[in-house]
């Protein structure tokens, strides 16, 4: 079973199902925008990361709803793949999407949750985020003015909101573990790592520590964040290799609707793990020759070196004693 990203919309649907509330998606969308407005008021009119989260979910579920389903084998192999491509040079087929994993996926003993991703939004994605931000701001002002009218005070005028252009160079990763109320997030600007290999950029990000003003992640959460980054960047590259195993229009029968109908894309559904243990990491390289106009990256899958050789623990130990020596 592929579980969806565990965010505000997922929680709203769960609570509505438990209460037998069947009012539909319009109620959830309105609730999401009003949640963003309350968060905006708590920040005294300034945008916050929490407000950004509601904007991303609003656009994702009710306007685009692209979902990448990644098979267990592909997820494990992407985690074992070196991404040589700098993050600012990635060719991006999608800018806002959900990446979902099977419940059975475990990497180094850790359950890897599904996540919501925003990466270097194009103009259309940026504009709809800006429009939703304006709507959230207007709802917040309506709420304030309702209280001011009751107190006989003049109303505040509506204000024009402005989305920072820095968002166009941003990478946002959101996920939440089942036993938590708060979301974990990673945010950085791709142009900060111009020319740096994505693998190196991820390690540099992990070494920075917590985002100022936010609660530090536990070591397990940091490792999950690292794995998610590797899989997300690897999956974006995988979509641009020669003959990727991609099923467009794939539907997960267990997924609730949650907004507009999702556009599902399954990656690596029929891949099989090698019977031999992987000993060498895979690698993703950029293809720069003009003849590769339709193929952007080459992927060398993880593999075992000398699969027929005995492992080190099975090799006999031989001690040689030279003649004449005591």
LINKA-V872291 format. One record per residue. N is the residue number from 1. OMEGA is omega in radians with two decimals (NA if undefined). Layout:
n=<N N>
omega=<OMEGA OMEGA>
This chain:
n=<1 2 3 4 5 6 7 8 9 10 11 12 13 14 15 16 17 18 19 20 21 22 23 24 25 26 27 28 29 30 31 32 33 34 35 36 37 38 39 40 41 42 43 44 45 46 47 48 49 50 51 52 53 54 55 56 57 58 59 60 61 62 63 64 65 66 67 68 69 70 71 72 73 74 75 76 77 78 79 80 81 82 83 84 85 86 87 88 89 90 91 92 93 94 95 96 97 98 99 100 101 102 103 104 105 106 107 108 109 110 111 112 113 114 115 116 117 118 119 120 121 122 123 124 125 126 127 128 129 130 131 132 133 134 135 136 137 138 139 140 141 142 143 144 145 146 147 148 149 150 151 152 153 154 155 156 157 158 159 160 161 162 163 164 165 166 167 168 169 170 171 172 173 174 175 176 177 178 179 180 181 182 183 184 185 186 187 188 189 190 191 192 193 194 195 196 197 198 199 200 201 202 203 204 205 206 207 208 209 210 211 212 213 214 215 216 217 218 219 220 221 222 223 224 225 226 227 228 229 230 231 232 233 234 235 236 237 238 239 240 241 242 243 244 245 246 247 248 249 250 251 252 253 254 255 256 257 258 259 260 261 262 263 264 265 266 267 268 269 270 271 272 273 274 275 276 277 278 279 280 281 282 283 284 285 286 287 288 289 290 291 292 293 294 295 296 297 298 299 300 301 302 303 304 305 306 307 308 309 310 311 312 313 314 315 316 317 318 319 320 321 322 323 324 325 326>
omega=<3.06 -3.11 3.13 3.05 -3.05 -3.11 -3.08 -3.11 3.11 3.12 -3.12 3.11 3.13 -3.12 3.13 3.11 -3.14 -3.11 -3.13 -3.13 -3.08 -3.08 2.98 -2.99 -3.11 3.13 -3.14 3.13 3.12 3.11 -3.13 3.14 3.13 3.04 3.07 3.13 3.11 3.11 3.12 3.11 3.10 3.13 3.10 3.04 -3.13 3.12 3.10 3.09 3.12 3.07 3.11 3.12 -3.13 3.11 -3.14 3.12 3.14 -3.13 -3.09 -3.01 -2.99 3.09 -3.05 3.06 3.03 -3.08 3.02 3.05 -3.08 -3.14 -3.13 -3.09 -3.13 3.13 -3.14 -3.12 3.09 3.07 3.13 -3.10 3.04 3.10 -3.09 -3.05 3.05 -3.08 -3.13 -3.14 -3.14 2.99 -2.95 3.04 3.13 -3.11 3.09 -3.07 3.07 3.05 -3.01 -3.13 3.08 3.11 -3.06 -3.10 3.03 3.08 -3.05 3.06 -3.08 3.03 -3.10 -3.09 3.02 -3.00 3.03 -3.01 2.92 -3.13 3.04 -3.04 3.06 -3.05 -3.10 3.11 3.13 -3.08 3.13 3.03 3.11 3.11 3.10 3.10 3.11 3.13 3.10 3.12 3.14 3.10 3.11 3.14 3.08 -3.13 3.13 -3.09 3.09 3.10 -3.13 3.10 3.12 3.13 3.14 -3.13 3.14 -3.10 3.00 3.06 3.05 -3.09 3.07 3.12 -3.13 3.04 3.14 3.09 3.10 -3.13 -3.10 3.09 -2.98 2.92 3.11 3.10 -3.11 3.03 3.11 3.10 -3.01 -3.04 -3.08 3.02 -3.11 3.10 3.00 -3.11 2.99 -3.13 3.02 3.12 -3.09 -3.09 3.04 -3.06 -3.12 3.13 3.14 3.11 -3.08 3.10 -3.14 3.12 3.12 3.14 3.10 3.11 -3.14 -3.10 -3.11 -3.09 -3.03 3.03 -3.14 3.13 -3.13 3.12 3.14 3.08 3.05 3.09 3.11 3.13 3.09 -3.14 3.08 3.10 3.12 -3.14 3.13 3.11 -3.11 -3.12 -3.12 3.14 3.11 3.14 3.11 3.07 -3.09 3.13 -3.10 3.06 3.11 3.07 3.04 3.08 -3.04 3.05 3.13 -3.13 -3.13 -3.10 3.04 -3.04 -3.12 -3.05 3.03 -3.05 3.08 3.11 3.08 -3.12 -3.10 2.95 -3.05 3.12 -3.14 3.14 3.01 -3.05 -3.05 3.12 3.10 3.10 3.07 3.10 3.13 -3.13 3.13 -3.12 -3.13 3.12 3.00 3.12 3.12 -3.07 3.04 3.05 -3.00 -3.11 -3.11 -3.11 3.13 -3.04 -3.11 3.12 -3.02 -3.00 3.02 -3.11 2.99 -3.05 3.06 -3.11 3.08 3.11 3.13 -3.05 -3.12 -3.14 3.08 3.11 -3.08 -3.11 -3.11 -3.11 3.13 3.11 -3.09 3.09 -3.09 3.11 -3.11 -3.11 3.07 -3.12 -3.14 NA>
